[in-house]
């Protein structure tokens, strides 16, 4: 660290510049957001108040309110995915696989129409 005198304030050092940008070629991590689950049953199906989708395809690496909806419904069904943060990571994927196994679906860890049916049913 090198201190540099500024104006008439001899001895006062400026803090070094700090970059928060990701290095070249490295994608920034998704920003964690906290979602609130508002579980309710509408027309015989479960909803968490974040998305009404029944057919969005969700997989590892996806992020957003549709993922948070799936996470809320996984928790409601007894398959806790970790934090309800809207990020489809390994814990969410494992929770999806456990739900799929219990529902007799292909346990690929991908949320599609059949898995939405199990989550909403």
Secondary structure as UniProt FT lines:
FT   TURN            7..8
FT   TURN            10..11
FT   TURN            24..25
FT   STRAND          40..42
FT   TURN            43..44
FT   STRAND          45..47
FT   TURN            60..61
FT   HELIX           65..76
FT   TURN            77..78
FT   HELIX           90..103
FT   HELIX           113..120
//
